[in-house]
Amino acid sequence: MKIFRFMSKLEFIKLCNGETLTNNTVHQARTTSIGFCFLNYDEYKPENALHFLIGAANTEMCVVLETNSKLNKSIGEYAKPLSIEEYKKMSIFEFFDFSNIEVIKVNEYCTNNYNKEDFRILKYCEPYQLNIFNTGDFKWVEYHD
């Protein structure tokens, strides 16, 4: 399965250095995930997923991996990203009114442990985040061990 994960630079360094990463967090947000969460690369484009994950995940790095390991399927709920046109139509009151936020349900895949031996790194990037409306492709770097 081809998956991707947004993560901190420190997590990426540890992964590249061959460490087995462990996370037993039972997330308190609107998700059934436990541990590290990944999204299916065939289901979501990382450039689009950034828009609903920003503020909910550390998005310093995005890494695409491939694994045959069994992952636990779960569901996460996130605020539906709005287009720049939708934001332009909003009044200042609507902008700060969080009672009408639409929610999207996202398939997540999680595990408590992972490493680069079982999760082969394919490519990575530092997502452009200064403009959340950026719709361009990330500048990916192919990973060579």
N, C-alpha and C positions, 0 to 999 in steps of 0.2 A: 504494500500500500504506500502511495506517495502522500506525504503529509507535510504540514508546515507549522511552525510555532514562532510567535513573537517572544523575545526574551531579552534579558539584560546582556550587556557586553560581558559581564563577569561570568554568567552562565555559559555563554558561547565559548569563552576562553577555557573554562573547565571542561566543556564537552570536547573541544579540539585537543585538549591535553590528555584525553583518554579517561577522565574520571567518570565513575558511575554516579550519576546524580540521583538523589533521593528526595521525594516530596510526598508527605502524607497529609497534606492540607485538605480538610473538608471545607470547601469554599462556602462562604456565607452569602454570596450573591445569589442571584436567581439561576442556579445551575445545579445539576446533580453530579457534577464532576468531582473527583478526588485526585489530588496530585497534579502532575503536569498535564496540561491540555494542549491538544493538537487539532488542526482542522484538515479535512481531506482536500488535497490539492486539486482533485478532479471535480470537487463540488464548489469550492470557493476560490476566487482569485485573491492572492495576498494583498494586492493593491486595493481591492474593494473591501476586504475584511478589516484592513486598518481603520476604515471609517467607523465601524461599529465597535472595534476593540480599543480604540484610543480612550484612555481614561480608565479602562477596565483591566488592561494588561500592560506589562512593561514592553514598550515597542521600540527599544533602542536598536534591536537587530531582528531580522526575519530570516529564518533558516528553513530550507526545504530539505526533507529527509525521505529515505525509503526504508521500510521495515517489513519484515514478515512476522514480527512479534504480535501477540494478541493484545489488542487494546480494548478498553472498556468503552462502549458507546454510551454517551450521555447527551443531555440537551441543555443548552444555555440560552437565556433570554437576554437580549440586548436592545438598546434603543435603536429604532430604525433610523439609519442615517438620512439626512435631508439633503437635497441638492441645493446648490447655491441659489437657484431660482426660487426654491421654496423659502429659503431664509430671507431673501430680498422682499418677499411678499408679507413677511411677518411684522407686526407692530412690536415696539419695545416690550409691551406687556405680554404679548404672545411668546416672545423670545424667552422670557423668564417664567412663564407658566408651564410647570412640569406636569400638570395634571392631565394633559392631553397627549402625552408622548406615546407614539405607536411602538409596539414591541415586536421584534422578530425572534423566531425560535431557530437556533443554530445547532446543527449536529456537531458534537465535540467527541473527541477520542482521547482517553486519558490513561495514564499509567503512573505508578508510584516511583518507578526507577527507569532510567534509560542511559545509554552510553553510545558512543560512535561505532562500537563493534556490532551492536544489534540494530542501531538506527544510523544507517549510512548517510553522511552529509553529502548532498548533491550540489547545493549552491546556497549563497547567503548574501545579505545586503544590509545596509543601514538605511531604513526607509526615510524618505523625505517627509518631514512632519511639520515644517513651518507653516504650510498652507493645507489645512485639512480638506480643502476642495481639490487638491491636486489629483488629477485623473490620469496622469501619465504612468508609464511602467517604471518599476524600480530598476536601478542599475545593479544587476545581479553579477556576482563573482562566482565562477565555478570553483568548487572546493577540491583541492589536491592535497592528499595526506603526505 
